[in-house]
Amino acid sequence: MTKPPAGLSTKAIHGHPHPKSVSDPVVSPIYQSSTFTNPIGSPEGVLYTRYGNNPNQLAIGERLAALEGAEGAIFLGSGMGATAMAHLAVLHPGDHLLSSDWIYGGTRRLFNEEFHRLGIDVSYVDPSDPRNWRRQLKKHSRAVFVEIVTNPLMRVVDIDYLATFCRELGISLLVDSTFSTPINCRPLEHGADIVIHSATKYLNGHSDVIAGAVASDQPVIDEVRRLMTVWGPAIDPHQAWLVERGLKTLSVRMERHNTNGITFASWAADHPAVEQVWYPGLEQHPDYEVGTQTLDGFGGMVGLELKGGADAARSVLEGLRLVTHAPSLGGTETLVSMPRFTSHSALSDEELKEQGIADGLMRVSLGIEDVEDIIADFETAFEQLRS
Ligand SMILES: *Cc1c(COP(=O)(O)O)cnc(C)c1O
């Protein structure tokens, strides 16, 4: 195999370029087949879609490995499947996991409802003071899990600090990089061991697929593949093909998400209807400095806290015409949701307050429309607040 190209856009489109023969299709065909002919008298070379060795699955694994600068990568049937298998690849009964407190609600459910049953102990650490990691360390701590660019306040966790901390202890650092994508951050370059994605979001980018991915060293990827084969959360070939198509435009989509993000956040920060804007590209954000060191772009996710709390938020949501009220993120269309009813619905009022998630907090996933039109839609909805 040839060396991967240097640029992220080229990597997303070609992976490792393979020489083509005359009449080869330019675009990968969809191998919509569960099974493949196999050699007589040998288990070697058996292709079966649950094993993750269907050509459509392999093609996107290679692309993501190139983008993340990883030895290997593998796609699974959902982000949750990827999160579960990545953790089970490094944790065993009796082990302890130090998890950031700022994580996706589904991941918190996985830890609380399942890991406990498997004998894996989980502590939640408030990353706002880095010393908290060492304070909650146990003798049987084996891994640290964080999200980079967190939901919904877009906090940026200092993964350089955590990589040093984990290396010193000989434990694994797992980073869910769904919000940043390899265009804005490549956690392995910062010393992380495993990168996890909900490919449902930016990697596919068109709100039409559920998928997940893990990128890491080859032994970890081999173990994730073994776990996927045994537990069964493989990705369907057609979904994999859609992800391959989505990946080709990842770089240009992220460029637009980044500029729409900063433009929208700057506009909202100056608006009289807005109490606070959470966007790491604004100097007023608590992680502006860490963000500048860690990220190549600040992304398309913005937290918006309105004056007037939950009532104001409801009124604005009802007034939006172009922007759609729906959970999820990372697609071409702008979506807005209320984290307390979606990603963070498992938290109590007390826990929401502790995490700084106000009653009227809205989370905006800026799409790649013309940002003037998105702003105009919000402006109209904000005007109704005054009347
Ligand atoms: C959506 C999401 C997940 C879960 O991914 P699915 O593809 O819905 O299973 C995990 N982590 C983060 C940060 C997410 O946004």
The ligand as an SDF file (V2000), in Angstrom:
LIG
                    3D

 15 15  0  0  0  0  0  0  0  0999 V2000
  -24.6380   11.2400   19.5430 C   0  0  0  0  0  0  0  0  0  0  0  0
  -23.4610   11.0430   20.3940 C   0  0  0  0  0  0  0  0  0  0  0  0
  -23.0940    9.7590   20.8410 C   0  0  0  0  0  0  0  0  0  0  0  0
  -23.9200    8.5430   20.4970 C   0  0  0  0  0  0  0  0  0  0  0  0
  -23.8720    8.2810   19.1320 O   0  0  0  0  0  0  0  0  0  0  0  0
  -25.0080    7.4420   18.3270 P   0  0  0  0  0  0  0  0  0  0  0  0
  -24.4710    7.4420   16.9520 O   0  0  0  0  0  0  0  0  0  0  0  0
  -26.3110    8.1870   18.4990 O   0  0  0  0  0  0  0  0  0  0  0  0
  -25.0770    6.0920   18.9460 O   0  0  0  0  0  0  0  0  0  0  0  0
  -21.9510    9.6380   21.6100 C   0  0  0  0  0  0  0  0  0  0  0  0
  -21.2000   10.7140   21.9490 N   0  0  0  0  0  0  0  0  0  0  0  0
  -21.5320   11.9710   21.5510 C   0  0  0  0  0  0  0  0  0  0  0  0
  -20.6600   13.1110   21.9440 C   0  0  0  0  0  0  0  0  0  0  0  0
  -22.6660   12.1730   20.7660 C   0  0  0  0  0  0  0  0  0  0  0  0
  -22.9920   13.4140   20.3820 O   0  0  0  0  0  0  0  0  0  0  0  0
  1  2  1  0
  2  3  1  0
  2 14  2  0
  3  4  1  0
  3 10  2  0
  4  5  1  0
  5  6  1  0
  6  7  2  0
  6  8  1  0
  6  9  1  0
 10 11  1  0
 11 12  2  0
 12 13  1  0
 12 14  1  0
 14 15  1  0
M  END
$$$$
